[in-house]
């Protein structure tokens, strides 16, 4: 693995880290949304039972969960941006590695073709030298 492969692996790890951070904040937001739903359901239940204290407590839980969710949203947006940046960097590094691999393959093919041409030229030169030397020898011995 060349330098471009190493860079791609590094970018892949960064993308995985950003995706994990994004997942964590989404889980936290989901937990707060569950708490909001639970507090609403509890509030309706306590209101139906004419339990003002229970309703007030559930309303406080509802508000607290809403505030926490509101505080998590900017974090989610920041992590989403970080994840997108990491994704773009990973894709760019992958493209660069693939380009370099194609360039290396082409260079190897050109080197191989050049070596074949040289080998053929040497073979042709040897053949012509033998023919020339053989022809000269025939001319001397009539």
Backbone as CSV, one residue per row, in Angstrom:
resi,resn,N_x,N_y,N_z,CA_x,CA_y,CA_z,C_x,C_y,C_z
1,UNK,0.854,-1.175,0.000,0.000,0.000,0.000,0.895,1.231,0.000
2,UNK,0.653,2.090,-0.951,1.447,3.304,-1.074,0.915,4.407,-0.181
3,UNK,1.518,5.564,-0.343,1.148,6.719,0.470,-0.316,7.087,0.261
4,UNK,-0.792,6.948,-0.986,-2.180,7.300,-1.258,-3.144,6.310,-0.592
5,UNK,-2.744,5.060,-0.489,-3.552,4.070,0.227,-3.610,4.378,1.712
6,UNK,-2.481,4.807,2.266,-2.428,5.164,3.682,-3.323,6.377,3.951
7,UNK,-3.248,7.355,3.049,-4.087,8.550,3.215,-5.562,8.162,3.122
8,UNK,-5.891,7.276,2.195,-7.284,6.833,2.072,-7.747,6.136,3.353
9,UNK,-6.906,5.293,3.922,-7.247,4.615,5.179,-7.455,5.619,6.306
10,UNK,-6.604,6.634,6.365,-6.733,7.683,7.379,-8.058,8.412,7.210
11,UNK,-8.377,8.783,5.981,-9.643,9.489,5.712,-10.834,8.591,6.017
12,UNK,-10.703,7.316,5.759,-11.772,6.370,6.070,-12.014,6.309,7.578
13,UNK,-10.937,6.292,8.344,-11.060,6.283,9.808,-11.699,7.577,10.306
14,UNK,-11.327,8.715,9.692,-11.929,9.987,10.077,-13.421,9.993,9.767
15,UNK,-13.800,9.434,8.616,-15.215,9.360,8.248,-15.971,8.466,9.218
16,UNK,-15.382,7.357,9.587,-16.022,6.460,10.541,-16.209,7.149,11.890
17,UNK,-15.215,7.876,12.325,-15.302,8.615,13.588,-16.402,9.669,13.529
18,UNK,-16.474,10.402,12.426,-17.504,11.436,12.268,-18.888,10.807,12.213
19,UNK,-19.011,9.670,11.536,-20.299,8.982,11.453,-20.722,8.472,12.830
20,UNK,-19.769,7.993,13.608,-20.069,7.524,14.960,-20.522,8.680,15.843
21,UNK,-19.847,9.806,15.749,-20.239,10.991,16.526,-21.631,11.449,16.127
22,UNK,-21.924,11.394,14.843,-23.252,11.775,14.352,-24.306,10.812,14.895
23,UNK,-24.003,9.528,14.881,-24.929,8.518,15.393,-25.216,8.751,16.877
24,UNK,-24.170,9.078,17.631,-24.345,9.300,19.070,-25.292,10.467,19.348
25,UNK,-25.119,11.571,18.637,-25.990,12.729,18.876,-27.409,12.429,18.391
26,UNK,-27.542,11.664,17.307,-28.879,11.294,16.850,-29.573,10.397,17.877
27,UNK,-28.808,9.525,18.508,-29.377,8.682,19.556,-29.822,9.529,20.748
28,UNK,-29.009,10.501,21.117,-29.365,11.392,22.237,-30.621,12.195,21.902
29,UNK,-30.707,12.695,20.675,-31.902,13.435,20.260,-33.116,12.511,20.267
30,UNK,-32.937,11.313,19.780,-34.027,10.329,19.812,-34.483,10.037,21.227
31,UNK,-33.531,9.956,22.147,-33.884,9.732,23.557,-34.705,10.889,24.119
32,UNK,-34.328,12.105,23.748,-35.079,13.276,24.220,-36.459,13.335,23.573
33,UNK,-36.561,12.946,22.320,-37.870,12.899,21.668,-38.759,11.856,22.324
34,UNK,-38.173,10.716,22.710,-38.931,9.703,23.451,-39.393,10.258,24.789
35,UNK,-38.505,11.025,25.455,-38.871,11.620,26.748,-40.009,12.622,26.578
36,UNK,-39.992,13.393,25.484,-41.080,14.348,25.218,-42.394,13.594,25.029
37,UNK,-42.380,12.534,24.216,-43.595,11.747,23.985,-44.095,11.115,25.270
38,UNK,-43.170,10.576,26.041,-43.544,9.952,27.312,-44.145,10.972,28.272
39,UNK,-43.534,12.152,28.339,-44.051,13.202,29.227,-45.429,13.660,28.761
40,UNK,-45.645,13.768,27.474,-46.970,14.151,26.965,-48.017,13.103,27.335
41,UNK,-47.655,11.828,27.108,-48.590,10.747,27.436,-48.892,10.752,28.931
42,UNK,-47.856,10.925,29.727,-48.055,10.975,31.187,-48.916,12.173,31.560
43,UNK,-48.695,13.305,30.907,-49.493,14.507,31.174,-50.957,14.294,30.843
44,UNK,-51.228,13.644,29.711,-52.627,13.357,29.361,-53.262,12.408,30.370
45,UNK,-52.479,11.421,30.785,-53.010,10.453,31.758,-53.340,11.145,33.072
46,UNK,-52.384,11.947,33.563,-52.612,12.612,34.854,-53.708,13.662,34.759
47,UNK,-53.825,14.300,33.617,-54.894,15.277,33.427,-56.255,14.582,33.438
48,UNK,-56.296,13.405,32.843,-57.536,12.612,32.852,-57.912,12.162,34.247
49,UNK,-56.938,11.982,35.101,-57.184,11.573,36.486,-57.354,12.778,37.399
50,UNK,-57.308,13.966,36.812,-57.415,15.236,37.552,-56.311,15.358,38.608
51,UNK,-55.106,14.910,38.216,-53.931,14.980,39.097,-53.087,16.176,38.653
52,UNK,-53.329,17.330,39.237,-52.641,18.556,38.848,-51.139,18.481,39.136
53,UNK,-50.766,17.877,40.241,-49.342,17.772,40.584,-48.629,16.866,39.579
54,UNK,-49.216,15.741,39.239,-48.646,14.829,38.248,-48.565,15.497,36.884
55,UNK,-49.620,16.260,36.541,-49.615,16.949,35.260,-48.500,17.991,35.222
56,UNK,-48.319,18.732,36.322,-47.273,19.748,36.397,-45.890,19.097,36.273
57,UNK,-45.710,17.964,36.938,-44.431,17.248,36.861,-44.162,16.769,35.437
58,UNK,-45.194,16.216,34.789,-45.004,15.729,33.428,-44.764,16.893,32.461
59,UNK,-45.398,18.038,32.712,-45.173,19.228,31.889,-43.735,19.716,32.058
60,UNK,-43.216,19.656,33.272,-41.827,20.044,33.527,-40.866,19.092,32.807
61,UNK,-41.174,17.790,32.840,-40.345,16.811,32.126,-40.394,17.074,30.617
62,UNK,-41.581,17.405,30.134,-41.752,17.705,28.718,-40.909,18.913,28.325
63,UNK,-40.962,19.963,29.097,-40.187,21.169,28.812,-38.682,20.906,28.901
64,UNK,-38.266,20.166,29.920,-36.840,19.862,30.095,-36.308,19.051,28.912
65,UNK,-37.083,18.053,28.490,-36.664,17.232,27.355,-36.604,18.083,26.084
66,UNK,-37.553,18.988,25.928,-37.548,19.879,24.767,-36.331,20.784,24.762
67,UNK,-35.964,21.313,25.932,-34.782,22.175,26.036,-33.512,21.374,25.709
68,UNK,-33.414,20.177,26.265,-32.242,19.329,25.988,-32.144,19.006,24.497
69,UNK,-33.284,18.698,23.895,-33.297,18.399,22.462,-32.872,19.640,21.674
70,UNK,-33.344,20.797,22.088,-32.949,22.042,21.435,-31.460,22.311,21.552
71,UNK,-30.866,21.935,22.662,-29.417,22.115,22.844,-28.614,21.117,22.011
72,UNK,-29.209,19.972,21.748,-28.518,18.951,20.963,-28.555,19.251,19.463
73,UNK,-29.532,19.996,19.005,-29.671,20.259,17.571,-28.458,20.967,16.974
74,UNK,-27.909,22.035,17.587,-26.700,22.645,17.006,-25.514,21.669,16.968
75,UNK,-25.438,20.808,17.957,-24.371,19.796,17.974,-24.567,18.835,16.803
76,UNK,-25.829,18.437,16.568,-26.122,17.551,15.444,-25.737,18.212,14.126
77,UNK,-26.067,19.485,13.976,-25.738,20.195,12.745,-24.223,20.291,12.554
78,UNK,-23.520,20.562,13.641,-22.057,20.645,13.570,-21.464,19.287,13.182
79,UNK,-21.950,18.241,13.809,-21.421,16.909,13.499,-21.808,16.467,12.089
80,UNK,-22.976,16.900,11.637,-23.373,16.594,10.258,-22.403,17.252,9.281
81,UNK,-22.049,18.497,9.557,-21.092,19.209,8.700,-19.722,18.520,8.746
82,UNK,-19.301,18.100,9.926,-18.022,17.398,10.057,-18.043,16.075,9.288
83,UNK,-19.165,15.390,9.380,-19.296,14.113,8.670,-19.242,14.340,7.163
84,UNK,-19.910,15.374,6.676,-19.909,15.670,5.248,-18.494,16.041,4.774
85,UNK,-17.793,16.827,5.569,-16.413,17.192,5.227,-15.530,15.944,5.186
86,UNK,-15.667,15.086,6.181,-14.881,13.848,6.223,-15.218,12.964,5.026
87,UNK,-16.492,12.907,4.651,-16.915,12.110,3.497,-16.277,12.646,2.213
88,UNK,-16.306,13.959,2.043,-15.704,14.562,0.848,-14.202,14.303,0.795
89,UNK,-13.535,14.418,1.937,-12.089,14.169,1.975,-11.782,12.708,1.669
90,UNK,-12.607,11.805,2.208,-12.408,10.381,1.936,-12.577,10.100,0.446
91,UNK,-13.645,10.622,-0.145,-13.886,10.383,-1.565,-12.765,10.963,-2.423
92,UNK,-12.269,12.139,-2.046,-11.159,12.748,-2.786,-9.899,11.891,-2.673
93,UNK,-9.616,11.381,-1.480,-8.414,10.555,-1.300,-8.552,9.227,-2.048
94,UNK,-9.756,8.695,-2.063,-9.981,7.446,-2.790,-9.789,7.663,-4.290
95,UNK,-10.329,8.756,-4.804,-10.165,9.088,-6.216,-8.689,9.269,-6.554
96,UNK,-7.960,9.971,-5.690,-6.531,10.201,-5.920,-5.761,8.882,-5.926
97,UNK,-6.088,7.989,-4.993,-5.414,6.679,-4.949,-5.696,5.904,-6.227
98,UNK,-6.946,5.903,-6.674,-7.296,5.180,-7.893,-6.585,5.778,-9.109
99,UNK,-6.502,7.108,-9.159,-5.793,7.751,-10.256,-4.319,7.347,-10.259
100,UNK,-3.715,7.341,-9.088,-2.304,6.982,-8.991,-2.102,5.511,-9.363
101,UNK,-3.014,4.653,-8.965,-2.893,3.241,-9.329,-2.972,3.071,-10.846
102,UNK,-3.903,3.793,-11.487,-4.002,3.715,-12.946,-2.730,4.255,-13.602
103,UNK,-2.192,5.333,-13.058,-0.961,5.911,-13.589,0.192,4.915,-13.469
104,UNK,0.296,4.244,-12.358,1.355,3.255,-12.145,1.192,2.084,-13.107
105,UNK,-0.046,1.624,-13.273,-0.289,0.506,-14.203,0.117,0.902,-15.617
106,UNK,-0.270,2.113,-16.031,0.102,2.578,-17.373,1.621,2.677,-17.512
107,UNK,2.287,3.188,-16.485,3.746,3.311,-16.534,4.394,1.933,-16.617
108,UNK,3.879,0.987,-15.850,4.417,-0.376,-15.899,4.204,-0.993,-17.279
109,UNK,3.026,-0.734,-17.870,2.759,-1.251,-19.212,3.710,-0.628,-20.229
110,UNK,3.960,0.678,-20.116,4.879,1.350,-21.034,6.299,0.821,-20.871
111,UNK,6.703,0.606,-19.627,8.042,0.059,-19.368,8.153,-1.335,-19.970
112,UNK,7.121,-2.145,-19.778,7.124,-3.497,-20.344,7.184,-3.476,-21.859
113,UNK,6.418,-2.585,-22.489,6.436,-2.479,-23.951,7.803,-2.015,-24.433
114,UNK,8.409,-1.064,-23.715,9.740,-0.572,-24.089,10.779,-1.682,-23.947
115,UNK,10.688,-2.472,-22.899,11.619,-3.591,-22.731,11.448,-4.611,-23.844
116,UNK,10.199,-4.855,-24.244,9.957,-5.782,-25.348,10.548,-5.227,-26.647
117,UNK,10.386,-3.933,-26.888,10.958,-3.317,-28.098,12.486,-3.426,-28.091
118,UNK,13.087,-3.161,-26.917,14.548,-3.268,-26.818,15.007,-4.694,-27.070
119,UNK,14.306,-5.646,-26.477,14.679,-7.048,-26.657,14.544,-7.444,-28.126
120,UNK,13.474,-6.980,-28.766,13.289,-7.293,-30.187,14.367,-6.633,-31.030
121,UNK,14.712,-5.385,-30.707,15.764,-4.672,-31.451,17.103,-5.394,-31.289
122,UNK,17.423,-5.858,-30.074,18.667,-6.592,-29.858,18.674,-7.893,-30.643
123,UNK,17.534,-8.553,-30.660,17.428,-9.806,-31.409,17.610,-9.551,-32.907
124,UNK,16.973,-8.497,-33.387,17.124,-8.135,-34.802,18.572,-7.795,-35.125
125,UNK,19.232,-7.043,-34.228,20.633,-6.676,-34.447,21.522,-7.925,-34.496
126,UNK,21.288,-8.867,-33.590,22.078,-10.108,-33.596,21.847,-10.882,-34.895
127,UNK,20.604,-10.952,-35.306,20.282,-11.666,-36.538,20.981,-11.016,-37.735
128,UNK,20.866,-9.694,-37.825,21.505,-8.987,-38.945,23.023,-9.110,-38.882
129,UNK,23.586,-9.090,-37.666,25.043,-9.222,-37.523,25.490,-10.599,-37.992
130,UNK,24.745,-11.642,-37.653,25.101,-12.996,-38.103,24.974,-13.110,-39.617
131,UNK,23.954,-12.503,-40.138,23.729,-12.554,-41.570,24.835,-11.787,-42.307
132,UNK,25.177,-10.636,-41.751,26.228,-9.808,-42.359,27.565,-10.539,-42.295
133,UNK,27.848,-11.062,-41.120,29.114,-11.791,-40.953,29.140,-13.046,-41.812
134,UNK,28.031,-13.725,-41.893,27.954,-14.924,-42.743,28.100,-14.592,-44.210
135,UNK,27.514,-13.495,-44.643,27.619,-13.062,-46.037,29.018,-12.641,-46.371
136,UNK,29.710,-11.990,-45.473,31.076,-11.548,-45.695,32.002,-12.753,-45.785
137,UNK,31.729,-13.766,-44.987,32.558,-14.961,-45.006,32.385,-15.703,-46.337
138,UNK,31.213,-15.732,-46.874,30.967,-16.396,-48.165,31.652,-15.660,-49.307
139,UNK,31.732,-14.343,-49.172,32.369,-13.582,-50.239,33.883,-13.818,-50.261
140,UNK,34.505,-14.082,-49.151,35.953,-14.311,-49.064,36.312,-15.688,-49.577
141,UNK,35.460,-16.644,-49.457,35.801,-18.016,-49.842,35.033,-18.404,-51.108
142,UNK,35.587,-18.090,-52.266,34.904,-18.489,-53.483,35.207,-19.887,-53.920
